[in-house]
Every structure is written in C-alpha cells, then in structure tokens.
Amino acid sequence: MSPQPLRLGVLFAASAALLSACAVGPNYKRPPLSGSEGYGPAAAPPTAAEQHPELVSGQDIPAEWWGVFHSQDLDALVAEALRKNPTIEAARATLRSAREQVRAQRGAYFPSVSASLQPSRQRVAPVLASPLQSNEDLYNLTTTQVSVAYTPDLFGANRRAVESLAAQADQQRFELQAARLTLASNVVQAAVQDAALREQVTAAEAIVADQREILTSLRRQHELGQTSDADVAAQEALLAQTEATLPPLQKAFGVNRDLLAALVGRTPGEALDARFDLRALTLPERLPLSLPAQLVRRRPDVRIAEAELHAASAQVGVATAARWPSIELDAAGGSAALGLTPTFNSVSNFWSLAATLTQPIFQGRALLHRQRAAEAAYEAAAAQYRATVVGAFQNTADVLHALSTDADAFTAAETSETASRRSLEIARRQLALGDISRLAVLNAEQVEAQARLARLQAEAARYADVAALYQALGGGWWNAPADGPAKPAGTAR
C-alpha cells in the first residue's frame, strides 16, 4: 500500500474516532439512600448491657472477623475451607471469565488487522478468454494481502457494552466475596454447633443415666411396698421421653460433623480432627455496627444488586445505539504474483479503501422493542436493588434483636443453672446428714442437668448470633489485602 492512501485511511479513522466521543443511553448513577433507612430500635442499647457486647457505631470490621473468638482451631478450619471449598474455586473461575469478557469487548475499540496468503493453481476453460497477457489457460497465482477493518464507536454502543460487561465482572467479584463470607459464617456456625451439640449429648446422657437410677430406686421401693405402681409407671414414661430426645441430638451432631467436612472440601468418609468446645471460645466485648450508608457499600448482596442495575443501565445504551447510524471502514493492500512466490512491485501491488454508512430503516420495530425491553429490565433491576437494600436492613435489625434477646435468655439460663446447682449442693449435704433420700438427690441432679442443657443452648445462640452480625454487616472483605490473607482479628489483644 502506498503512503498516501495509508495516511488517508489513518486520517479517516481518526476523524471517525473523534465522532465517537458521545454515548447514548443513561449515565449510571448510584441510587440515593433514603433518610428513613436504618435499623430502628434494634440498634438501641440492650436491656442487659452487662451481659451484652457493646455495639460501637461505625467500628471497622477485620477481614478475618472470626478471629474475634480467639480460637486457633477455628481460624485454621476457616482458612482451610477458604482454600479448599469447591464453591470458592468456582466463584474465582467465574470472576476470571467475566474479566476476560471485558478485555475481549474492549478489543472492539481498535482496528482489526489480518493477513492472508493464498497460493493457487488455476486452469481456464479453452472456450473462455485467458486473464493472462500470454493467453495461457494453466497458471499459478499467489495473492498476499493485509486487511484492516475498523468500526468507530459513533454513539457509544461498544462503550456501553464494555460498561455492561465491567458491571457484570463487578457482580462476579461480589459473588466471590459473598461466597467467602457465607462459607466463613457457615464454618463458624457449624463449629459452634459442634461444641454445643457435643455438650448437649453429654448432658442428655447424664439426664438419662440419672433417670434410670431413679427408676431403679423406685422399683426397689415398690418391691418393699413404699411406692405405688403409678409412681413406677410415671418414671418409666419420663425415662422413655428423655431417651427419645437423645437420638435426635446424636443425629444432629453427626449431620453437623458431615457439614463441617463438606465445608472444608472433604467427603464425610475423610477424617476431620477438628473438635470444638464452647469454653475455648471468647465472646467479644465490643461489636461493630455499620452506619446505614456503610452497610449498602459493604454488603455483598447489595453490591451484587447494584452491579446488576449498572449492567442493565448500560444495556439500555447498547439497545439505543443500535437504532443509530454506524460506519465501517475497510482497507486492504497486497500483491498478486504469477507463481508460488509472492512478489511486491508496482505492477503486482493493489490496494483499496472503503467506507460503509449503515442506518437501520425498517426492522419490524424490533430495535424499538429491544430498547423498551432493556428499559423495562433496568426498571426491574432498580426495584430488585431497592428490595435487596430493604432486606439487608431487615436482616441486620433481626440480628440485633437476636443479640439483645440472646443476652437476656443467657442471663436467665445462667441464673437457673446457678440456682439448680446450689439446690443440688444443698441436697447432697442433706443426703450426707440423712435428712433426705437418694431419690431426692437424683431429682436435683436431673434438674441441674436440664438447666445446664438450657444454658448451653443459650450460650451457643450468642456465639452464633455474633457470627450472624458480622455476616450481616458484610464481613470486612474490604480490608483483605490483594496479595494474601489478612491477619486474623483478635490475634493481638
């Protein structure tokens, strides 16, 4: 290709590129946060403040928030789950795919260049005129060509397409953060359940053992005529009821162990050495409470809904731009040689420049309806975003209510356990003095065991709701460094 046509082509492309400065369709703006959005009375100070972690408004959240429980075993299990869980691997791969789609779409900003080499051997029918000056009807022809095509983004169709794909990549990025947050929260919840169910099974077995001993004592007294058949039958029924509560607890414990194994990417048949104890966990003294404006910027589900809204907004621009004119620029240059070896000279060289202007005129109103469909999809995404925000505030408020009531429930359960333990101590002293029978002591032991079981459930609920609060507030993903795991929270006190 000679220099002059090449310069003309470059000038033509540059001029068209300047025309692509505008982009049709709406420019995305983040929806405003209404002043009424908040947590309501749920964020007020709890009634049992001495038993409730202090809520600190605006306190930042560490990336590895589960470190607030100060359990090295828990930290190790969560880290293993984040490394090995296949859901996280799938989310990472999906994010990489979305980012590559953005890079691929950005390629449309630039001209496409291709080169071709076409050697051929041809024969012309003798009844036709030969295309060669020598009139030969059998010859070799080699065509070497470089083609350049460029479609200026006059009305921003490609810009909006890139914007939509970038928003979808953001959506996948927050899908990954949501998967990590959900996985970490599930591991913490399962670890708390492991500790609680283990102790509940032990407490239930102790209650069953006490009731069996009571039944044995009643049967002996019945043989001596000191108790009636009704007393023995009542105790047998009570023992049967208590024994019926043990298999569900054992089942729940086994199922929860299978869940722990699955969360760290193992099958139930693989050994899992992790063993948790509620006494080894520490309840944090202070808990964060994100401001409403922070919540909508930090919750992965809200950010996912916002990214979907952004992508839908850009698709309106794509559909709108399809109804406007488009220009395609083409340039080609090369050489045609008689033979199998390319030659480049003034006789064999050729080039061409072309521009095509296309304006859709009639498509059965398909382009109009596609634009309207994109606008309706944008409205749906906006409504879904508002619903997600409302759900986020509701979820946070529910967790705050749970934390407050859990504190009261734990205080009541702890008081009941203390009272029953004191009653048991008194009964044992009375038994030593001969004031009461062994049966009365056994009854006191059963009451104490049941109170201990209730306290375990209340204590486990407190740890579980602390984890739920961190999940509701977004989990601190914004504090995670890009080059490695963050330092666990609470490692330095």
C-alpha positions as CSV (number, residue, x, y, z in Angstrom):
1,M,0.0,0.0,0.0
2,S,1.4,3.4,-0.9
3,P,2.0,6.0,1.8
4,Q,-0.7,8.4,0.6
5,P,-3.7,6.1,0.8
6,L,-2.4,4.8,4.1
7,R,-2.3,8.4,5.5
8,L,-5.8,9.0,4.2
9,G,-7.0,5.8,5.9
10,V,-5.5,6.8,9.2
11,L,-6.9,10.3,9.0
12,F,-10.3,8.9,8.2
13,A,-10.2,6.5,11.1
14,A,-9.0,9.3,13.5
15,S,-11.8,11.6,12.4
16,A,-14.4,8.8,13.0
17,A,-12.9,8.1,16.4
18,L,-13.4,11.8,17.4
19,L,-17.1,11.4,16.5
20,S,-17.4,8.6,19.0
21,A,-16.9,10.8,22.0
22,C,-20.7,10.7,22.8
23,A,-22.5,7.7,24.1
24,V,-26.3,7.3,24.0
25,G,-28.3,5.9,26.9
26,P,-28.4,6.9,30.6
27,N,-25.3,7.5,32.5
28,Y,-25.4,5.3,35.6
29,K,-25.8,6.9,39.0
30,R,-25.9,5.0,42.3
31,P,-29.4,5.1,43.7
32,P,-29.6,7.5,46.7
33,L,-30.1,6.2,50.2
34,S,-33.3,7.5,51.8
35,G,-33.1,9.0,55.3
36,S,-35.6,6.5,56.6
37,E,-33.4,3.5,56.0
38,G,-31.9,2.3,59.3
39,Y,-32.1,-0.4,62.0
40,G,-34.9,1.2,64.1
41,P,-35.0,0.4,67.8
42,A,-32.9,-2.7,67.2
43,A,-29.7,-0.6,67.4
44,A,-30.7,0.8,70.8
45,P,-28.7,-0.2,73.9
46,P,-29.8,-3.7,75.2
47,T,-31.7,-4.2,78.4
48,A,-29.0,-6.5,79.8
49,A,-26.0,-4.3,78.9
50,E,-23.6,-6.1,81.4
51,Q,-24.2,-9.4,79.5
52,H,-24.3,-8.0,76.0
53,P,-21.3,-6.9,73.9
54,E,-21.1,-3.2,73.4
55,L,-22.3,-2.0,70.0
56,V,-19.8,0.5,68.5
57,S,-21.3,2.5,65.7
58,G,-19.0,2.9,62.7
59,Q,-16.4,0.5,64.0
60,D,-14.5,-1.2,61.2
61,I,-14.6,-4.9,60.6
62,P,-11.5,-7.0,60.1
63,A,-11.2,-9.2,57.0
64,E,-10.8,-12.3,59.1
65,W,-13.5,-11.4,61.6
66,W,-13.8,-14.9,63.0
67,G,-10.6,-14.2,64.9
68,V,-12.7,-12.3,67.5
69,F,-13.5,-15.7,69.1
70,H,-9.7,-16.2,69.8
71,S,-9.8,-19.9,68.7
72,Q,-6.7,-21.1,66.8
73,D,-8.6,-24.3,65.8
74,L,-11.5,-22.2,64.4
75,D,-9.0,-19.9,62.5
76,A,-7.3,-22.9,60.9
77,L,-10.6,-24.6,59.9
78,V,-11.9,-21.4,58.2
79,A,-8.6,-20.9,56.4
80,E,-8.7,-24.5,55.2
81,A,-12.3,-24.1,54.0
82,L,-11.4,-20.9,52.1
83,R,-8.6,-22.7,50.4
84,K,-10.3,-26.0,49.5
85,N,-14.0,-25.4,49.2
86,P,-15.0,-26.0,45.5
87,T,-17.7,-23.3,45.6
88,I,-14.9,-20.7,46.2
89,E,-12.9,-22.2,43.3
90,A,-15.9,-22.0,41.0
91,A,-16.5,-18.3,42.0
92,R,-12.9,-17.4,41.3
93,A,-13.0,-19.1,37.9
94,T,-16.3,-17.3,37.0
95,L,-14.7,-14.0,38.0
96,R,-11.7,-14.6,35.7
97,S,-14.1,-15.5,32.9
98,A,-16.1,-12.2,33.4
99,R,-12.9,-10.1,33.4
100,E,-11.7,-11.8,30.2
101,Q,-15.0,-11.0,28.6
102,V,-14.4,-7.3,29.4
103,R,-11.0,-7.4,27.9
104,A,-12.4,-9.1,24.8
105,Q,-15.1,-6.5,24.3
106,R,-12.5,-3.7,24.7
107,G,-10.8,-5.1,21.6
108,A,-13.6,-3.6,19.5
109,Y,-12.2,-0.1,20.2
110,F,-9.2,-0.9,17.9
111,P,-9.0,-1.8,14.2
112,S,-8.8,-5.5,13.4
113,V,-5.9,-6.4,11.2
114,S,-5.5,-9.7,9.3
115,A,-3.0,-11.1,6.8
116,S,-3.6,-13.8,4.2
117,L,-1.6,-15.8,1.8
118,Q,-3.4,-17.6,-1.0
119,P,-1.4,-19.7,-3.4
120,S,-3.5,-21.4,-6.1
121,R,-3.1,-23.3,-9.4
122,Q,-5.9,-22.4,-11.9
123,R,-7.0,-23.6,-15.3
124,V,-9.3,-21.6,-17.6
125,A,-11.6,-23.3,-20.0
126,P,-10.2,-23.0,-23.5
127,V,-13.5,-21.5,-24.7
128,L,-13.0,-18.6,-22.3
129,A,-10.6,-15.8,-22.7
130,S,-7.5,-16.2,-20.6
131,P,-6.9,-13.4,-17.9
132,L,-3.2,-13.5,-18.7
133,Q,-1.4,-11.5,-21.3
134,S,0.3,-14.7,-22.6
135,N,-3.2,-16.3,-23.1
136,E,-2.0,-19.3,-21.1
137,D,-5.0,-21.3,-19.7
138,L,-3.0,-23.0,-17.0
139,Y,-1.1,-20.9,-14.4
140,N,-0.1,-20.3,-10.8
141,L,-1.4,-17.3,-8.8
142,T,-0.3,-16.2,-5.3
143,T,-2.2,-13.4,-3.6
144,T,-0.7,-11.8,-0.5
145,Q,-3.0,-9.3,1.3
146,V,-3.3,-7.3,4.5
147,S,-6.8,-6.2,5.5
148,V,-7.7,-3.6,8.1
149,A,-11.3,-3.1,9.4
150,Y,-12.5,-0.5,11.9
151,T,-15.9,0.3,13.2
152,P,-15.9,3.7,15.0
153,D,-18.0,3.7,18.2
154,L,-20.0,6.7,17.0
155,F,-22.8,6.6,19.5
156,G,-21.1,4.6,22.3
157,A,-22.6,1.1,21.6
158,N,-19.3,-0.6,22.3
159,R,-18.6,1.7,25.3
160,R,-21.9,0.8,26.8
161,A,-21.3,-2.9,26.1
162,V,-17.9,-2.7,27.8
163,E,-19.6,-0.8,30.7
164,S,-22.2,-3.6,31.0
165,L,-19.6,-6.4,31.0
166,A,-17.5,-4.5,33.5
167,A,-20.5,-4.2,35.8
168,Q,-21.1,-8.0,35.4
169,A,-17.5,-8.5,36.3
170,D,-18.1,-6.4,39.4
171,Q,-21.1,-8.6,40.1
172,Q,-19.0,-11.7,39.9
173,R,-16.4,-10.1,42.2
174,F,-19.0,-9.6,44.8
175,E,-20.4,-13.0,44.2
176,L,-17.0,-14.3,45.2
177,Q,-17.0,-12.1,48.3
178,A,-20.5,-13.3,49.2
179,A,-19.4,-16.9,48.8
180,R,-16.4,-16.4,51.0
181,L,-18.5,-14.6,53.6
182,T,-21.2,-17.3,53.6
183,L,-18.6,-20.0,53.8
184,A,-16.8,-18.5,56.7
185,S,-20.0,-17.8,58.5
186,N,-21.2,-21.4,57.9
187,V,-17.9,-22.8,59.3
188,V,-18.2,-20.7,62.4
189,Q,-21.9,-21.6,62.9
190,A,-21.0,-25.3,62.4
191,A,-18.1,-25.1,64.8
192,V,-20.4,-23.5,67.5
193,Q,-22.9,-26.2,66.8
194,D,-20.3,-28.9,67.1
195,A,-19.3,-27.7,70.5
196,A,-22.9,-27.1,71.7
197,L,-24.2,-30.5,70.4
198,R,-21.3,-32.3,71.9
199,E,-22.1,-30.9,75.3
200,Q,-25.8,-31.3,74.8
201,V,-25.4,-35.0,74.0
202,T,-23.2,-35.4,77.2
203,A,-25.8,-33.5,79.3
204,A,-28.7,-35.6,77.8
205,E,-26.8,-38.8,78.5
206,A,-26.3,-37.7,82.1
207,I,-30.0,-37.0,82.5
208,V,-30.9,-40.4,81.1
209,A,-28.4,-42.0,83.5
210,D,-29.9,-40.2,86.4
211,Q,-33.5,-41.1,85.5
212,R,-32.5,-44.8,85.1
213,E,-31.0,-44.7,88.6
214,I,-34.2,-43.1,89.8
215,L,-36.3,-45.8,88.2
216,T,-34.1,-48.5,89.7
217,S,-34.6,-46.9,93.1
218,L,-38.4,-46.7,92.6
219,R,-38.6,-50.3,91.6
220,R,-36.7,-51.3,94.8
221,Q,-39.1,-49.2,96.9
222,H,-42.0,-50.7,95.1
223,E,-40.8,-54.2,96.0
224,L,-40.8,-53.1,99.6
225,G,-44.2,-51.6,99.3
226,Q,-43.1,-48.0,99.7
227,T,-44.2,-46.7,96.2
228,S,-47.2,-47.4,94.0
229,D,-47.4,-48.8,90.5
230,A,-48.4,-45.4,89.3
231,D,-45.1,-43.9,90.6
232,V,-43.0,-46.5,88.8
233,A,-45.1,-46.2,85.6
234,A,-44.7,-42.4,85.6
235,Q,-40.9,-42.6,86.0
236,E,-40.8,-45.2,83.2
237,A,-42.7,-42.8,80.9
238,L,-40.4,-39.9,81.9
239,L,-37.3,-42.1,81.2
240,A,-38.7,-43.1,77.8
241,Q,-39.4,-39.4,76.9
242,T,-35.9,-38.4,77.9
243,E,-34.3,-41.3,76.0
244,A,-36.3,-40.2,72.9
245,T,-34.5,-36.8,73.0
246,L,-31.1,-38.4,72.7
247,P,-31.2,-39.9,69.2
248,P,-32.1,-36.6,67.5
249,L,-29.2,-34.9,69.3
250,Q,-26.9,-37.6,68.2
251,K,-28.2,-37.4,64.7
252,A,-27.8,-33.6,64.6
253,F,-24.2,-34.0,65.9
254,G,-23.4,-36.5,63.1
255,V,-25.0,-34.4,60.4
256,N,-23.2,-31.3,61.7
257,R,-19.9,-33.2,61.5
258,D,-20.6,-34.1,57.9
259,L,-21.4,-30.4,57.2
260,L,-18.0,-29.4,58.7
261,A,-16.2,-31.9,56.4
262,A,-18.1,-30.7,53.3
263,L,-17.4,-27.1,54.1
264,V,-13.6,-27.7,54.1
265,G,-13.9,-29.7,50.8
266,R,-13.8,-33.2,52.3
267,T,-16.2,-36.1,52.0
268,P,-17.9,-37.5,55.2
269,G,-15.6,-40.5,55.0
270,E,-12.4,-38.4,55.4
271,A,-11.2,-37.9,58.9
272,L,-11.8,-34.5,60.5
273,D,-9.8,-33.9,63.6
274,A,-11.4,-30.5,64.5
275,R,-13.1,-30.6,67.9
276,F,-14.6,-27.5,69.5
277,D,-15.5,-26.5,73.0
278,L,-17.6,-23.5,73.9
279,R,-15.3,-22.9,76.8
280,A,-12.4,-22.4,74.4
281,L,-14.3,-19.6,72.6
282,T,-14.3,-16.0,73.7
283,L,-17.2,-13.7,73.3
284,P,-16.0,-10.2,72.1
285,E,-16.6,-7.3,74.4
286,R,-17.3,-4.9,71.6
287,L,-19.2,-5.5,68.3
288,P,-19.3,-3.2,65.3
289,L,-22.4,-1.6,64.0
290,S,-22.0,-0.2,60.5
291,L,-23.8,3.1,59.6
292,P,-26.6,2.7,57.1
293,A,-24.5,4.3,54.3
294,Q,-21.7,1.9,55.1
295,L,-24.0,-1.1,55.0
296,V,-25.1,-0.6,51.4
297,R,-21.5,-0.2,50.3
298,R,-20.3,-3.2,52.2
299,R,-22.9,-5.9,52.0
300,P,-22.0,-8.2,49.0
301,D,-25.7,-8.9,48.2
302,V,-26.4,-5.2,47.9
303,R,-23.3,-4.6,45.7
304,I,-24.4,-7.6,43.5
305,A,-27.8,-6.0,43.1
306,E,-26.1,-2.6,42.3
307,A,-23.8,-4.2,39.7
308,E,-26.9,-5.8,38.1
309,L,-28.5,-2.4,38.0
310,H,-25.4,-0.8,36.4
311,A,-25.3,-3.6,33.8
312,A,-29.0,-3.1,33.0
313,S,-28.4,0.6,32.6
314,A,-25.6,0.1,30.1
315,Q,-27.7,-2.3,28.1
316,V,-30.2,0.5,27.6
317,G,-27.4,2.4,25.9
318,V,-26.5,-0.6,23.8
319,A,-30.1,-1.1,22.6
320,T,-30.4,2.7,21.9
321,A,-27.2,2.9,19.9
322,A,-28.4,0.0,17.7
323,R,-31.0,2.4,16.2
324,W,-28.5,5.0,15.2
325,P,-26.2,5.0,12.1
326,S,-22.9,3.1,12.1
327,I,-19.8,3.4,10.0
328,E,-17.4,0.7,8.9
329,L,-14.0,1.5,7.5
330,D,-12.1,-1.1,5.4
331,A,-8.7,-1.0,3.9
332,A,-6.8,-3.7,2.0
333,G,-3.5,-3.9,0.3
334,G,-1.3,-6.6,-1.1
335,S,0.3,-8.2,-4.1
336,A,-0.8,-10.7,-6.8
337,A,2.0,-12.8,-8.4
338,L,2.0,-15.3,-11.1
339,G,3.8,-18.1,-9.4
340,L,4.1,-19.6,-5.9
341,T,6.4,-17.0,-4.5
342,P,4.9,-13.6,-3.5
343,T,6.4,-10.6,-5.3
344,F,6.0,-7.0,-4.4
345,N,6.4,-4.4,-7.1
346,S,4.5,-1.6,-8.7
347,V,3.0,-3.9,-11.3
348,S,1.6,-6.6,-8.9
349,N,0.6,-4.4,-5.9
350,F,-3.0,-3.4,-5.2
351,W,-4.9,-1.6,-2.5
352,S,-8.4,-0.4,-1.7
353,L,-10.2,1.9,0.8
354,A,-13.9,1.7,1.6
355,A,-16.3,3.2,4.0
356,T,-19.8,1.9,4.7
357,L,-22.5,4.0,6.4
358,T,-25.5,2.0,7.6
359,Q,-28.7,3.4,9.0
360,P,-31.4,1.0,10.1
361,I,-34.7,2.0,8.4
362,F,-37.2,-0.9,9.0
363,Q,-36.6,-3.9,11.2
364,G,-40.2,-4.7,12.0
365,R,-39.9,-2.3,15.0
366,A,-37.5,-5.0,16.5
367,L,-34.9,-2.4,17.5
368,L,-37.5,-0.2,19.3
369,H,-38.9,-3.1,21.2
370,R,-35.4,-4.3,22.2
371,Q,-34.8,-0.8,23.6
372,R,-38.0,-0.9,25.5
373,A,-37.2,-4.3,26.8
374,A,-33.8,-3.1,28.0
375,E,-35.6,-0.1,29.8
376,A,-38.0,-2.5,31.4
377,A,-35.1,-4.7,32.6
378,Y,-33.5,-1.6,34.1
379,E,-36.6,-0.8,36.0
380,A,-36.8,-4.3,37.3
381,A,-33.2,-4.2,38.4
382,A,-33.8,-0.9,40.2
383,A,-36.8,-2.4,42.0
384,Q,-34.7,-5.5,42.9
385,Y,-32.0,-3.3,44.2
386,R,-34.4,-1.4,46.5
387,A,-35.8,-4.8,47.7
388,T,-32.2,-6.0,48.4
389,V,-31.4,-2.9,50.4
390,V,-34.6,-3.3,52.5
391,G,-33.8,-6.9,53.1
392,A,-30.3,-6.0,54.2
393,F,-31.6,-3.6,56.8
394,Q,-34.2,-6.1,57.9
395,N,-31.6,-8.8,58.3
396,T,-29.3,-6.6,60.3
397,A,-32.1,-5.4,62.5
398,D,-33.2,-9.0,63.1
399,V,-29.7,-10.0,64.2
400,L,-29.5,-7.0,66.5
401,H,-32.8,-8.1,68.1
402,A,-31.5,-11.6,68.4
403,L,-28.3,-10.4,70.1
404,S,-30.4,-8.4,72.7
405,T,-32.8,-11.2,73.5
406,D,-30.0,-13.8,73.5
407,A,-28.3,-11.8,76.2
408,D,-31.5,-11.9,78.3
409,A,-32.0,-15.6,77.6
410,F,-28.4,-16.4,78.5
411,T,-28.7,-14.4,81.8
412,A,-31.9,-16.3,82.7
413,A,-30.4,-19.7,81.8
414,E,-27.3,-18.9,83.7
415,T,-29.3,-17.8,86.8
416,S,-31.4,-21.0,86.5
417,E,-28.2,-23.2,86.3
418,T,-26.7,-21.4,89.3
419,A,-29.8,-21.9,91.3
420,S,-30.2,-25.6,90.4
421,R,-26.5,-26.2,91.1
422,R,-26.9,-24.6,94.6
423,S,-30.0,-26.7,95.2
424,L,-28.1,-29.8,94.2
425,E,-25.3,-29.0,96.6
426,I,-27.8,-28.5,99.4
427,A,-29.5,-31.8,98.6
428,R,-26.2,-33.6,98.7
429,R,-25.4,-32.2,102.1
430,Q,-28.8,-33.2,103.3
431,L,-28.2,-36.7,102.0
432,A,-24.9,-36.9,103.9
433,L,-26.8,-36.0,107.1
434,G,-29.6,-38.5,106.4
435,D,-32.3,-35.8,106.0
436,I,-33.4,-36.8,102.5
437,S,-33.4,-39.9,100.4
438,R,-31.1,-40.6,97.5
439,L,-34.2,-40.2,95.2
440,A,-34.5,-36.5,96.1
441,V,-30.8,-36.0,95.2
442,L,-31.2,-37.7,91.9
443,N,-34.2,-35.4,91.1
444,A,-32.0,-32.4,92.0
445,E,-29.2,-33.7,89.7
446,Q,-31.7,-34.1,86.9
447,V,-32.9,-30.5,87.3
448,E,-29.3,-29.3,87.3
449,A,-28.5,-31.2,84.2
450,Q,-31.6,-29.8,82.4
451,A,-30.6,-26.3,83.4
452,R,-27.1,-26.9,82.2
453,L,-28.5,-28.0,78.8
454,A,-30.6,-24.9,78.5
455,R,-27.6,-22.7,79.4
456,L,-25.6,-24.5,76.7
457,Q,-28.2,-23.7,74.1
458,A,-28.4,-20.1,75.1
459,E,-24.6,-19.7,75.1
460,A,-24.4,-21.3,71.6
461,A,-27.0,-18.9,70.4
462,R,-24.9,-15.9,71.5
463,Y,-21.9,-17.1,69.5
464,A,-24.0,-17.9,66.5
465,D,-25.6,-14.5,66.5
466,V,-22.3,-12.8,66.8
467,A,-21.2,-14.6,63.7
468,A,-24.5,-13.6,62.1
469,L,-23.9,-10.0,62.9
470,Y,-20.5,-10.0,61.1
471,Q,-22.1,-11.7,58.2
472,A,-25.0,-9.1,58.1
473,L,-22.5,-6.2,58.1
474,G,-20.5,-7.6,55.2
475,G,-17.7,-9.5,56.8
476,G,-14.8,-6.9,56.3
477,W,-13.8,-8.1,52.8
478,W,-12.7,-4.5,52.0
479,N,-9.8,-4.9,54.5
480,A,-8.4,-8.0,52.9
481,P,-5.1,-7.3,51.1
482,A,-4.9,-8.2,47.5
483,D,-1.7,-10.3,47.9
484,G,-2.6,-12.6,50.7
485,P,-4.7,-13.4,53.7
486,A,-5.3,-10.7,56.3
487,K,-4.1,-11.0,59.9
488,P,-6.9,-12.7,61.9
489,A,-8.8,-10.4,64.2
490,G,-8.0,-10.7,67.9
491,T,-4.6,-12.2,67.4
492,A,-3.1,-9.2,69.2
493,R,-5.2,-8.1,72.2
